[in-house]
Amino acid sequence: VQLQASGGGVVKAGGSLRLSCAASESVESTDPVGWFRRAPGKERELVALITSVGIIKYADSVQGRFIASRGDAKNTVNLQMNSLKSDDTGVYYCYLDTGTAHWGQGTQVTVSS
């Protein structure tokens, strides 16, 4: 399965961006999907994860600002990012677990202060 992420860019602090990720094949609604990010000089960290039962887990740092959702098409997942901060800058990776972990190529998000 190939994952293609899009929607990254440069935005001012306080602004919004919406990331999307499309899988090359249909995805089961019970397959966990989500987003991770790698900030400059830091390790990759969880941003949001939609579990097999539909529970959405968020990193504390994005709780209340970011919203993860499965798209209308079964093979997509989205991340609405609001009230962006400079600390949100990084490369964002979409993730899919079919029993095997799949990663997108990453999309750059830069938040300017």
C-alpha positions in Angstrom: 0.0 0.0 0.0 1.4 3.4 -1.0 0.4 6.5 1.0 0.4 10.0 -0.6 0.1 13.0 1.7 -0.7 16.5 0.6 -1.7 19.9 2.0 1.4 21.0 3.7 2.8 24.5 3.3 3.7 27.7 5.1 1.3 29.5 7.3 1.4 32.2 9.9 0.9 31.4 13.6 -2.8 31.2 14.4 -3.6 30.0 10.9 -5.0 26.7 9.7 -4.0 24.0 7.3 -5.6 20.8 6.2 -3.6 17.7 5.4 -4.9 14.8 3.4 -3.5 11.3 2.8 -4.7 8.9 0.2 -3.9 5.2 0.1 -3.4 3.4 -3.2 -5.8 0.7 -2.1 -9.0 0.4 -0.2 -8.5 0.5 3.6 -10.6 -1.4 6.1 -12.5 0.9 8.4 -11.0 -1.0 11.3 -7.4 -0.4 10.2 -5.8 2.2 12.5 -4.8 5.4 10.6 -3.3 8.6 11.7 -0.5 11.2 11.6 2.9 11.6 13.1 5.4 14.4 12.8 9.1 15.1 13.1 10.1 18.5 14.3 13.5 19.8 13.5 16.1 18.1 15.7 13.5 15.9 17.4 12.3 12.3 17.0 9.1 11.4 15.2 6.0 11.7 17.5 2.4 10.8 17.4 0.0 13.6 16.4 -3.3 11.8 16.1 -4.4 8.2 15.7 -7.8 6.8 14.8 -7.9 3.4 16.4 -9.6 0.3 15.1 -12.8 1.1 17.1 -12.9 4.7 16.0 -11.4 6.3 19.1 -9.1 9.2 18.2 -6.0 9.7 20.3 -4.3 13.1 20.2 -0.9 14.3 21.4 -1.5 16.6 24.4 0.2 19.4 22.5 -2.5 19.4 19.7 -5.6 18.4 21.7 -8.4 20.9 21.0 -6.6 22.4 18.0 -6.3 19.4 15.5 -9.0 17.2 14.2 -8.3 13.8 12.5 -10.9 12.1 10.5 -11.4 9.4 7.9 -12.4 10.8 4.5 -15.6 10.1 2.7 -13.5 7.8 0.5 -12.5 4.7 2.3 -8.8 5.2 1.5 -8.3 8.7 2.8 -7.5 10.3 6.2 -7.4 14.0 7.0 -5.9 16.3 9.6 -7.5 19.7 10.2 -4.9 21.8 12.0 -6.2 25.1 13.6 -4.6 27.7 15.8 -1.2 26.6 14.5 1.9 27.4 16.5 5.6 27.6 15.6 6.1 24.4 17.6 3.9 22.6 15.1 6.5 23.1 12.4 7.8 19.8 11.0 7.4 17.0 8.5 4.0 15.3 8.8 3.7 11.6 8.0 0.5 9.7 7.5 0.3 6.2 8.9 -1.7 3.1 8.2 -1.6 -0.2 10.1 -2.9 -3.1 8.0 -1.0 -5.5 10.2 2.0 -4.0 8.6 2.9 -0.4 9.2 2.8 1.9 6.1 4.1 5.4 6.0 3.6 8.3 3.6 6.5 10.2 2.2 5.9 13.2 4.5 4.7 16.7 3.9 6.3 19.9 5.3 4.4 22.2 7.5 6.1 25.5 8.5 4.4 27.9 10.9 6.0 31.3 10.9 5.8 33.5 14.0 
